[in-house]
């Protein structure tokens, strides 16, 4: 029907009753204002398989990942959640891309890749962890999941140059697990009803394990791993390192700026720091009384850093 030279109709897309001036394109297509304004984005997504709205929703810079740890993750003690792995794989890759984890652990990255249709490569020094990682590998069909027993400082022995589309990893924490025991966290337990935390056990006794090195030695090794990663990674791709700062009071260091040192190592080998996301673990880590009742007041470190680096020779213009 006509109403002051306007046509009243139901929108073909959302079925909402609406009207439009006669003879207009919107009236001819029988769309409401909202649906008429939604243009299909014909631009090619060069990075991933996300829609524009999905792209925006995943860009939050502070985030929780409330997974329930699997049994093999409990054995490892320091694995990042599978949901964290899946989200970043979805952001920085397309289906069929190849994802590398140079510190594979028990295989969280590989598991996430298999669920998302990505190929994966993992390097792990600890044979016990490799066995656990391989337990969940089923028939791969068209996907590839390669797990190598070795040292990532020699990564190019296992992986071809410029063959990797994305890197996702979390490095061992130097001698943190040996030197920072529960005594500090539990010292003033009698003054608090709060629950103590349980520290992860050392990964291995292997001298080549970064987790058994001094802090400075571990940084040199991490830099070497990053050099190798840079070689095997394609240009215009990303690398995500999940790290956490800590305290080393046995060595009289109240705060170890681990994430800052990892950033410097990455930049030294050619990466650009692209983004930092805060992995908020506050809800999942019991508070402990640190320093009470002395004059040394310490915050509970309830977050990790998700450091995003890019291998690029095409920096954005200002």
C-alpha positions in Angstrom: 0.0 0.0 0.0 1.0 3.7 -0.4 1.4 6.1 2.6 2.4 9.6 1.6 4.2 8.1 -1.5 5.9 5.5 0.7 5.6 1.8 0.3 4.9 -0.3 3.5 6.2 -3.8 3.4 8.0 -6.6 5.4 11.8 -6.6 5.1 12.9 -9.5 3.0 15.9 -10.1 5.3 14.6 -9.7 8.9 10.8 -9.7 8.3 10.4 -6.5 10.2 7.6 -4.2 9.0 9.0 -1.1 7.5 8.5 1.5 4.8 10.5 3.4 2.2 9.9 6.1 -0.4 8.5 4.9 -3.7 11.1 4.3 -6.4 14.1 4.2 -4.1 16.6 1.3 -4.3 15.6 0.2 -0.8 12.0 0.1 -1.7 12.7 -2.0 -4.8 14.8 -4.4 -2.8 12.2 -4.4 0.0 14.7 -4.0 2.8 14.5 -2.1 6.1 17.1 0.7 6.9 19.2 -1.6 9.0 19.4 -4.4 6.5 19.9 -2.1 3.6 22.9 -0.5 5.3 24.6 -3.9 5.8 26.8 -4.2 2.8 28.6 -7.4 2.2 32.3 -6.9 2.7 33.9 -8.2 -0.5 37.5 -7.5 0.7 39.6 -10.7 1.0 40.6 -11.6 4.6 44.4 -12.0 4.2 45.1 -13.3 7.7 42.4 -15.7 9.0 38.9 -17.0 8.5 37.2 -14.6 10.9 34.3 -12.3 10.0 34.6 -8.6 10.9 32.5 -9.0 14.0 34.5 -12.0 15.1 37.8 -10.1 14.4 36.6 -7.3 16.7 35.4 -9.6 19.6 38.8 -11.4 19.7 40.7 -8.1 20.0 40.1 -7.6 23.7 43.5 -6.9 25.3 42.8 -8.3 28.8 41.2 -11.8 28.9 40.6 -14.9 31.0 40.9 -18.4 29.8 39.0 -20.5 32.4 39.7 -24.0 31.1 39.7 -27.2 33.2 43.2 -28.7 32.8 43.6 -32.1 31.3 45.4 -34.8 33.2 48.5 -34.4 31.0 48.5 -30.7 31.6 48.4 -31.3 35.4 51.4 -33.6 35.0 53.3 -30.8 33.1 52.2 -28.2 35.6 52.6 -25.1 33.5 50.7 -25.6 30.2 48.6 -22.7 28.9 44.9 -23.4 28.4 43.7 -25.0 25.1 41.2 -22.1 24.7 44.1 -19.7 24.7 45.9 -21.7 22.1 42.7 -22.0 19.9 41.9 -18.3 20.1 45.3 -17.2 18.9 45.5 -19.9 16.2 42.1 -18.7 14.9 43.4 -15.1 14.9 46.7 -15.5 13.2 46.2 -18.4 10.8 43.9 -19.9 8.2 42.9 -23.6 7.9 45.7 -25.6 6.5 48.4 -23.3 7.8 51.4 -24.7 9.7 51.8 -23.8 13.4 55.1 -24.3 15.3 55.6 -24.7 19.1 59.3 -24.9 19.9 58.6 -25.7 23.5 55.8 -28.2 22.9 55.4 -29.6 26.4 52.5 -32.1 26.5 51.1 -30.9 23.2 48.4 -28.3 23.9 49.3 -26.4 20.7 49.1 -29.6 18.6 45.8 -30.6 20.1 44.3 -27.1 19.3 45.6 -27.3 15.8 44.0 -30.6 15.1 40.6 -29.3 16.3 40.9 -26.2 14.1 42.2 -27.9 10.9 45.7 -26.6 11.1 49.0 -28.5 10.6 51.5 -28.4 13.4 55.1 -29.0 14.3 56.4 -29.4 17.9 59.8 -29.7 19.4 60.3 -31.0 22.9 63.4 -32.0 24.9 61.6 -34.1 27.5 60.7 -37.6 26.3 58.1 -38.0 29.0 56.2 -35.0 27.7 56.5 -36.2 24.1 54.9 -39.5 25.1 52.0 -37.6 26.7 51.7 -35.4 23.6 51.5 -38.3 21.3 48.8 -40.1 23.2 46.1 -37.8 21.9 47.1 -38.0 18.3 44.5 -39.9 16.4 44.3 -40.6 12.6 45.3 -37.3 11.0 43.7 -37.8 7.6 44.6 -34.6 5.7 46.4 -32.9 8.6 50.0 -33.2 9.7 51.2 -33.2 13.3 55.0 -33.6 13.6 56.6 -34.0 17.0 60.4 -34.0 17.3 62.5 -35.0 20.2 65.2 -32.4 20.3 66.6 -29.0 21.3 64.9 -25.9 19.7 68.2 -24.1 19.7 68.8 -26.4 16.7 65.4 -25.9 15.2 66.6 -25.6 11.6 67.6 -29.3 11.8 63.9 -30.2 12.0 62.1 -27.4 10.2 62.7 -25.9 6.7 63.4 -22.2 6.3 60.3 -20.0 5.8 57.9 -22.9 6.1 56.0 -21.8 9.3 52.8 -19.6 9.2 52.5 -19.0 13.0 54.4 -19.7 16.2 52.7 -20.2 19.6 54.7 -21.2 22.7 55.6 -20.6 26.3 59.3 -21.0 27.3 60.5 -22.7 30.5 61.1 -20.3 33.4 64.8 -20.6 33.9 65.6 -22.0 37.3 62.3 -20.6 38.7 60.9 -24.0 39.6 64.0 -25.0 41.5 64.8 -21.7 43.2 61.4 -20.3 43.9 59.7 -22.8 46.1 56.6 -22.7 48.2 58.3 -21.5 51.3 58.0 -17.9 50.2 54.3 -18.2 49.4 53.6 -20.1 52.6 55.9 -18.2 55.0 53.1 -16.2 56.6 50.4 -18.8 56.1 49.6 -18.9 59.8 48.4 -15.3 59.5 46.0 -16.0 56.8 43.0 -18.2 56.0 43.9 -18.0 52.3 44.8 -21.1 50.4 48.5 -21.7 49.5 49.5 -22.3 45.9 51.2 -25.4 44.6 54.3 -24.8 42.4 54.9 -26.8 39.3 57.7 -29.4 39.5 60.9 -29.0 37.5 60.5 -30.2 33.9 63.7 -32.4 33.8 67.2 -32.8 35.0 68.7 -32.3 31.5 71.4 -29.6 31.5 70.1 -28.5 28.0 66.7 -27.7 29.5 66.3 -24.0 29.8 64.4 -24.6 33.0 67.6 -25.8 34.7 69.8 -22.8 33.6 70.6 -19.6 35.5 68.4 -16.7 34.4 71.1 -15.1 32.2 71.9 -18.4 30.6 68.3 -19.0 29.9 67.9 -15.6 28.2 70.8 -16.4 25.9 69.2 -19.7 25.0 65.8 -18.1 24.4 67.5 -15.6 22.1 69.0 -18.5 20.2 65.6 -20.3 19.9 64.2 -17.0 18.6 66.9 -16.7 16.0 66.0 -20.2 14.8 62.3 -19.4 14.8 62.9 -16.3 12.8 64.6 -18.3 10.1 61.9 -21.0 9.7 59.0 -18.5 9.9 57.5 -16.9 6.8 57.5 -13.1 6.4 54.3 -11.2 7.4 53.4 -13.8 10.0 53.1 -13.7 13.8 54.7 -15.3 16.8 53.0 -15.4 20.2 55.0 -16.1 23.4 53.1 -16.6 26.7 55.3 -15.5 29.6 55.0 -14.5 33.2 57.1 -12.3 35.4 58.2 -13.6 38.8 60.3 -13.0 41.9 63.7 -14.4 42.8 64.2 -13.6 46.4 66.9 -16.2 46.9 69.0 -14.1 44.6 67.7 -10.8 46.2 65.7 -9.9 43.1 62.2 -8.7 44.2 60.8 -8.6 40.6 62.1 -10.3 37.5 60.9 -8.5 34.4 60.8 -11.6 32.3 58.4 -10.3 29.7 60.6 -7.3 29.1 63.7 -9.5 28.6 61.8 -11.7 26.1 60.7 -8.6 24.2 64.3 -7.4 23.9 65.5 -10.9 22.8 62.8 -11.0 20.1 63.7 -7.5 18.8 67.4 -8.3 18.8 66.8 -11.1 16.2 64.5 -9.1 14.0 61.0 -9.4 15.3 58.8 -6.3 15.9 56.7 -6.2 19.0 53.2 -6.0 17.6 50.8 -6.4 20.6 50.6 -7.3 24.2 47.6 -9.1 25.7 47.2 -9.6 29.5 46.2 -13.1 30.4 44.2 -12.5 33.6 44.6 -15.4 36.0 43.4 -13.7 39.1 40.3 -15.8 39.6 42.2 -19.0 39.2 45.2 -18.3 41.6 44.6 -18.3 45.3 45.8 -15.2 47.1 48.8 -15.7 49.4 50.2 -13.3 52.0 53.6 -12.1 50.7 56.0 -10.3 53.1 53.6 -9.8 56.0 54.3 -8.4 58.6 57.6 -6.9 57.4 58.1 -3.7 55.5 58.3 -5.7 52.3 54.9 -5.6 50.6 54.5 -7.7 47.5 51.6 -7.9 45.0 50.2 -11.3 44.0 51.3 -11.8 40.4 48.0 -12.9 38.9 48.6 -12.4 35.2 50.8 -13.5 32.3 51.8 -11.6 29.2 50.8 -12.8 25.8 53.5 -11.2 23.6 52.7 -10.8 19.9 55.6 -10.4 17.5 55.6 -10.0 13.8 58.2 -11.0 11.2 57.8 -8.2 8.7 59.5 -5.9 6.3 56.3 -3.9 5.7 55.7 -1.7 8.8 52.4 0.2 8.7 52.7 3.9 7.6 51.8 6.6 10.1 
